[in-house]
Amino acid sequence: MKRLLITAFLLSPLYYSLGQNLKEEYMECSRQKFYVEDFKGAVECLDKVIALSPNDSTAYNDRGNIREIQHDYMGAIADFTKQISIDPEFADSYFFRAMSWDKLKNRKAAIADYKIATQYEPNNSDVYLFIGRNQFVLGDVKSATANYKMAVAKRADNYGAYAELGLINAQTADYKNAIANCDKAIALDPSFEKAYYYKAWIQVQQHQYPEAVKTFEKAVKINYSIENDIFYGKLKRDYKGIAAALANYNKQIVNSVPDSSATATGLINLYLKEYRAAVKHFNQALSMNAKKETALYYSALAQIQLKEYTDALANLNECIVLQPKKTIYYKERGALKEQLKDTNAAIEDYSKAIALDEFDFESYYKRSLLYSKIKNMELAQQDWNKFQALGGTYSYKTSKK
């Protein structure tokens, strides 16, 4: 009799309702854990969702994305594969699985999944870009070129595809089109550092050394660390050419603007992770021009890498004295203070950055995390809501890595 009653209860609407409520609680738990970067806890909550509902495709998708953030790429692939078995027409799962294959450098598996994604989303320009990129790495220049061209045909403002088309052109010594495609990328997004790196490398191939260093300097000022990229290996292999470019450039400008010569040398050393040499050259620039803002700022970044935090903080303070309305200085100082466990001072700097730029979603995100650390969940939630309202997603953080 008891057995029959239990069976009846398990089949009743009340039991189903309780299960659904518990499932929703675990889903909310995973979101809250994810929000405070407790990825292990978020996965554990999703494990419970899946235990209650083994065919919940959303739970597999979410767990796969978190595992990808944790660098558990095989775990992510397993989850996306399960998601696909439940909902085979959900294009994002093929796309996400392809990205995990990419991280494992399984180019052929990545290409296969990206191609399936195009069947469901034929107008997704980025899918063609990623197919082309993998084909380029595999040496299939013809197919890569076709897919890069498809990417820009699907979306004319796909600056990444134009930049990589430039690299493709350079492989066949078509330097005119190579430079033109890089320039298109730069015109579409002047802050896209890779286009400048590619253009500089192409200029080195043409022995246009002064032009190459000027272009390279622009790239480093935007982002001095993009080594996780198909181009970085080429630059490292061609460092002799860049060094020749630097020497040539310095000879031309050393008498007229010696501080710029020293700064350019420092920037290239910073990019190549020669932090001690970078600081040395920035100090040379500052000895000639104590108010050279570029040298102060990038010297601080190199000093942070060397754990010379006192000197780095002094340089960032001086940058703020020279340019009190430049948000990046407050953000970098805030990040440094956060690293030094001075949470309240870090919050103050992110607040100053937001006061200067109310659309700075990154500062809202970072300040929200700091508020959560000091248990001010109301302000943390407000900043998180603002971050999302401005179009921010967690992917902005992972893309910096």
Helices and strands as residue ranges (DSSP letters): H 2-10, H 13-35, H 39-52, H 57-69, H 73-86, H 91-103, H 107-120, H 125-137, H 141-154, H 159-171, H 175-188, H 193-205, H 209-222, H 232-237, H 239-253, H 258-271, H 275-288, H 293-305, H 309-322, H 327-339, H 343-356, H 361-373, H 377-389, H 395-398
